[in-house]
Amino acid sequence: MNFDEIMKQAQAMQARMTEMQSGLDHIEIEGRSGGGLLTVVMTGKGDLKRVKIDPSLILAEEAEVLEDLIVAAHRDAKTKIEVRMAEEMQKATAGLGLPGGFKLPF
């Protein structure tokens, strides 16, 4: 592969990365906890959009449990975002012919 071809591939990858990053606000990922009694929705950039709490969890004496479930649902959504971003990165770098184990710095 010659240098011009490498540069063309790098430019194409950069364009795909820019497109992917601009679309992150439109991706919504749902995280769940408590067997689905608590749900959070986050954007691909990690911004929290919505929280849905089953009414059975809204009891004063259960406040600590509710707080823990919110954290767990947030963690679940964040993990799903990371998986989705890794998948998108794979798509963006497909065809580049990077050696095995080589990771880009972003």
C-alpha positions as a printed Julia matrix, in Angstrom:
106×3 Matrix{Float64}:
   0.0    0.0    0.0
   1.45   3.38  -0.93
   1.43   6.55   1.12
  -1.31   8.25  -0.96
  -3.61   5.28  -0.4
  -2.93   5.37   3.36
  -3.72   9.09   3.44
  -6.99   8.57   1.53
  -8.03   5.86   3.98
  -7.12   8.06   6.95
  -9.19  10.93   5.54
 -12.14   8.61   4.91
 -11.88   7.28   8.47
 -11.73  10.82   9.85
 -14.9   11.7    7.92
 -16.67   8.6    9.3
 -15.52   9.47  12.83
 -16.81  13.05  12.51
 -20.15  11.74  11.24
 -20.34   9.21  14.1
 -19.55  11.83  16.74
 -22.15  14.25  15.39
 -24.77  11.5   15.61
 -24.09  10.66  19.27
 -26.74  13.12  20.5
 -29.38  11.26  18.48
 -28.54   7.83  19.89
 -30.56   6.94  22.98
 -29.54   4.03  25.19
 -31.73   2.62  27.95
 -30.35   1.36  31.24
 -32.44  -0.7   33.64
 -32.25  -1.86  37.22
 -34.52  -3.44  39.81
 -35.86  -5.92  37.3
 -37.01  -3.1   35.05
 -38.7   -1.09  37.81
 -36.29   1.78  37.19
 -35.19   2.92  33.74
 -32.89   5.71  32.59
 -32.34   6.92  29.04
 -29.03   8.51  28.06
 -27.66   9.92  24.81
 -24.6    8.45  23.15
 -22.63  11.3   24.7
 -23.71  10.23  28.19
 -26.29  12.96  28.86
 -29.18  11.75  31.02
 -32.46  12.35  29.16
 -35.16  10.57  31.18
 -35.74   8.61  34.36
 -38.78   6.38  34.78
 -39.55   5.04  38.25
 -42.22   2.46  38.95
 -44.63   3.91  41.57
 -44.03   0.91  43.84
 -40.51   2.23  44.48
 -41.62   5.66  45.65
 -41.83   5.1   49.39
 -40.04   7.26  51.94
 -38.59   4.24  53.72
 -37.23   2.92  50.39
 -35.32   6.1   49.44
 -31.9    4.48  49.79
 -32.93   1.53  47.61
 -34.29   3.93  45.0
 -31.03   5.9   45.01
 -29.04   2.69  44.52
 -31.3    1.62  41.66
 -30.81   4.95  39.89
 -27.04   4.55  40.12
 -27.3    0.94  38.85
 -29.51   1.94  35.9
 -27.12   4.76  35.02
 -24.18   2.33  35.13
 -26.1   -0.12  32.92
 -26.8    2.58  30.33
 -23.2    3.81  30.41
 -21.9    0.27  29.82
 -24.26  -0.09  26.86
 -23.05   3.24  25.45
 -19.42   2.05  25.68
 -20.31  -1.17  23.85
 -22.19   0.77  21.17
 -19.29   3.2   20.69
 -16.84   0.3   20.35
 -19.09  -1.2   17.66
 -19.28   2.15  15.85
 -15.49   2.51  16.06
 -15.1   -0.94  14.5
 -17.31   0.18  11.62
 -15.41   3.46  11.21
 -12.02   1.74  11.05
 -13.14  -1.23   8.93
 -11.04  -1.7    5.84
  -8.07   0.23   7.17
  -6.02  -2.9    7.53
  -4.68  -1.99  10.97
  -2.45  -4.66  12.5
  -4.07  -6.84  15.17
  -4.21  -5.2   18.58
  -3.5   -1.73  17.18
  -5.8    0.82  18.77
  -6.39   4.37  17.7
  -6.0    7.06  20.37
  -9.69   8.02  20.56
